[in-house]
């Protein structure tokens, strides 16, 4: 039986799931957009085709996460939106620009197509960077200082590199030939920048947040959290070795880099979640303080029990239908 005390746990779990799935799924297609080569129409078409059936649906998870925050934790939503209004607006502009560019590049005359490729690339870069900046400001507890904004800027670079990394790994899995070799090169470069970003967050996070410091240095919490950076380091090293050996005969193991990147994303998310839980706004609000009334949460839970399985089912079905190597891009 679901008790009133368990409702905040359920909704923070649903929101965490939505954020994680969004970061992975929309992360790779943002990364593909950022990596889009300008002046290479064949490569651009194949890269666009590799995310064509998925990219729009991937953003559903962002809508779900924001919706849960707004309805289930309205106090936290107010604080977060107030602190991140400008970068959130820029992120949405980037996402809108991507959508417009994706459709327009298929409908304009051939000579205008490069313009919309640039728009798609810029929109992807803007959205990815702003998401990283917002993550950095969240870790800094929305502190309005030069140091906080600088960390947000560096976090934006790190998340952009992470998206490029998982995007390149997606292309390794979905493409062949010269484009696949190029994607391997992109993945090796982006992985090191992504690794540097993870190290920076692991170093800065405990130093600027007393709760995180206590969580990382006191037993038994330290026993659970310290393996996460170690596992992440091992995954980066394994990925580096795998990328050095690709491509293999018969394209064997082309899926391994993407699986490793996915596991790195999960580890990083676990580290952040474990560091701040039960705070939904670092140093300000816990999930219990920010949660809506139990009656409201119970009503919302009925809708979530219907919507979330539908989104999961559609996501799994779409990836099953369009699995395999990308084919020539066609518009009907």
Residue pairs with C-beta under 8 A, 6 or more apart in sequence:
2 10
2 298
2 301
4 294
7 291
7 294
7 297
7 298
7 301
8 72
8 287
8 288
8 291
8 297
9 287
10 297
10 301
11 68
11 72
11 73
11 287
11 291
11 297
11 300
11 301
11 304
12 73
12 277
12 278
12 280
12 287
14 64
14 68
14 304
14 308
15 65
15 68
15 69
15 72
15 73
16 269
16 273
17 308
18 61
18 62
18 64
18 65
18 68
19 61
19 65
19 269
20 265
20 266
20 269
21 61
21 315
22 58
22 59
22 61
22 62
22 65
23 265
23 269
24 166
24 262
24 265
25 54
25 58
25 61
25 315
26 55
26 58
26 59
26 61
26 62
27 128
27 162
27 163
27 166
27 167
27 265
28 51
28 163
28 166
28 167
28 169
28 170
28 258
29 51
29 54
29 55
29 58
29 167
29 170
30 124
30 127
30 128
30 163
30 167
31 124
31 128
31 162
31 163
31 164
31 165
31 166
31 167
31 168
31 170
31 190
32 47
32 48
32 50
32 51
32 124
32 167
32 170
32 171
33 51
33 98
33 120
33 121
33 123
33 124
33 125
33 167
34 121
34 124
34 125
34 128
34 160
34 163
34 164
34 167
35 47
35 164
35 167
35 168
35 171
35 183
35 186
36 44
36 47
36 48
36 117
36 120
36 121
36 124
37 43
37 44
37 47
37 182
38 44
38 114
38 117
38 118
38 121
39 114
41 113
41 114
43 179
43 182
44 117
45 328
45 329
46 175
46 179
46 326
46 328
46 329
47 171
47 175
47 179
48 102
48 105
48 120
48 329
49 326
49 327
49 328
49 329
50 170
50 171
50 174
50 175
50 326
51 170
52 329
53 318
53 321
53 322
54 318
54 319
54 322
55 98
55 102
56 99
57 314
57 315
57 318
59 95
60 311
61 311
64 307
64 308
64 311
68 304
69 76
69 77
69 80
70 77
71 292
71 296
71 300
72 291
72 292
72 297
72 300
73 280
73 287
73 290
73 291
73 292
74 290
74 292
75 285
75 289
75 290
76 280
76 281
76 285
76 290
79 142
79 281
79 284
79 285
80 138
80 142
80 281
81 88
83 137
83 142
84 134
84 137
84 138
84 142
87 130
87 133
87 134
87 137
88 130
88 134
90 126
90 130
91 126
91 127
91 130
91 131
91 134
93 123
93 126
94 122
94 123
94 124
94 125
94 126
94 127
94 128
94 130
95 123
95 127
96 123
97 119
97 120
97 122
97 123
97 126
98 119
98 120
98 123
98 124
98 127
100 119
101 116
101 117
101 119
101 120
101 123
102 120
104 116
104 119
105 113
105 116
105 117
105 120
106 331
108 115
108 116
125 160
128 156
128 159
128 160
128 163
129 156
129 157
129 159
129 160
130 156
131 156
131 159
132 152
132 155
132 156
132 157
132 158
132 159
132 160
132 162
133 152
133 153
133 155
133 156
134 152
135 155
135 159
136 148
136 151
136 152
136 153
136 154
136 155
136 156
137 143
137 148
137 149
137 152
137 155
138 282
139 151
139 155
139 201
139 204
139 205
139 208
139 209
139 272
139 282
140 147
140 148
140 151
140 152
140 208
141 208
141 209
141 281
141 282
141 283
141 284
142 148
142 281
151 204
154 197
154 200
155 197
155 201
157 193
157 197
158 193
158 194
158 196
158 197
158 198
158 200
158 201
159 197
161 190
161 193
161 194
161 197
162 190
162 194
162 197
162 265
164 186
164 190
164 193
164 194
165 187
165 190
165 191
165 193
165 194
165 261
166 258
166 261
166 262
166 265
167 186
168 183
168 184
168 186
168 187
168 190
168 257
169 183
169 187
169 257
169 258
169 260
169 261
170 258
171 179
171 180
171 183
171 186
172 180
172 183
172 184
172 187
172 246
172 254
172 257
172 258
173 254
173 255
173 257
173 258
174 325
174 326
175 183
175 325
175 326
176 251
176 325
180 247
180 251
180 254
181 247
184 243
184 246
184 247
187 239
187 243
187 257
188 240
188 243
188 244
191 236
191 239
191 240
191 243
194 236
194 264
195 233
195 236
198 229
198 232
198 264
198 268
201 268
201 272
202 229
202 271
205 212
205 272
205 275
206 212
206 213
206 216
206 217
206 275
207 213
209 275
209 282
209 283
211 275
211 276
211 279
211 282
211 283
212 275
212 276
214 221
215 221
215 222
215 225
215 274
215 275
216 222
216 225
216 226
216 275
221 274
224 274
225 271
225 274
225 275
228 267
228 270
228 271
228 274
229 271
231 267
232 264
232 267
232 268
232 271
235 260
235 263
235 264
235 267
236 264
238 260
239 257
239 260
239 261
239 264
242 253
242 256
242 257
242 260
243 257
245 253
246 253
246 254
246 257
247 254
248 254
276 282
277 287
278 286
278 287
278 288
279 285
279 286
279 287
280 286
280 287
280 290
281 290
291 297
292 300
